[in-house]
Amino acid sequence: MQKSATEVARAREILHQLLDRLGLPVYRFAVEAAGENWRILVECEVADGWQGVRIEIRSELLSQAGTGNRQVRDSLAGQLDEALCDCLRVV
C-alpha cells in the first residue's frame, strides 16, 4: 500500500523521537512503506565501525505511538533498543 508524504513524515518524526530516547550518539535512519507496515533501516556506530539493522514495525503500532500511547511507545522503544543492542550509547 502506498503511503502519503504526510504519513512518511509523521512516521519519521515518531521514529526520530523513539531513537533519540535510546541515547545513540550517532545514527542515521530511513523509513519506507512495506505493505501495511513500515520498514526502518537504522545505521549506528558500533565499536568497530557502523552497523545497519532493518526493523519492520506494524503501521497501527506506530500510529498509536504517535498519539501519545505511552505503553505502545515504551514497547516500540524496547523493540528498537533490542534490535540496536550493539550500538554505542551516550553514558
N, C-alpha and C positions, 0 to 999 in steps of 0.2 A: 504494500500500500504506500502510495506517495504521501510524504509529509509536507506540510506547508512551510514556507520560510519562517513564519511566526512560531510554529511548533518546534522547528530545529533550534531557533534562537532561544526559546524557553528551555528546551532540554539542555542546551549548552550552559545556560545560566544556572540551572539547578545542579548540574554535574560539577560545574566550577565551584559552587558553594560546598558541595559534599567533598570534593577532592581537597579543597583548602582546609577542611576540618582535620584531614589526616596529617597535616604538618609536613608535607613533602616540600623540600626547599626548592627543587627544580623539577618541573614536569611540563609536558605538553599533552594535549589530548584532542581527539576528533570524535565527532558524533555523526552517525549515519543511520538512516532508516534500515531496518532489517525485517521486512514484512510488517507485522503488527508491533514489533518490538524496536528497541534501539540497540545498536552495536556501538560500543565505545572502544576506541584504541587509545590506551594511555602509554606514554613513554616516560620513564622516570630514571633518575640517576641511581645506580647501584654501585657497590664497592669497586667494581672493575669496569665501569663504563655506563652503558644505558641498557635498559630492558624494555621491551614492548609487550603489552598484555592486552588481549582482546576480551571484552566482557559484554555479555548480552543481558539487557535489562528489559523486563516487560513494560510496555508503554503505560499500562494502568498504574503500576507502582511508581513510575517516575512522575506521572500526573498527580498522584496522591501526595508524593513528597513535595511537589511544588505548591500544594495547597496548605502546607504547614503541618501535615500529619506527622507528628514527632516520632511515633512508633515506626512508621514507614521510612522516614529519613534516617533514623538510627539503624534500621535493618539494612538499608542500602549502603550507608556508610560502613557498616560491618562487612558487607559483601566486598566493597571496594578495598577495605583495609586488608581483608584476607587475600584477595587477588594480587595486591601490591605489597605483600609482606616483605619482599626483598628490597624494596625501595628505601633509600636513605631518608631519615626523618630529622626534623629540627628538634633538638633536645633542649 
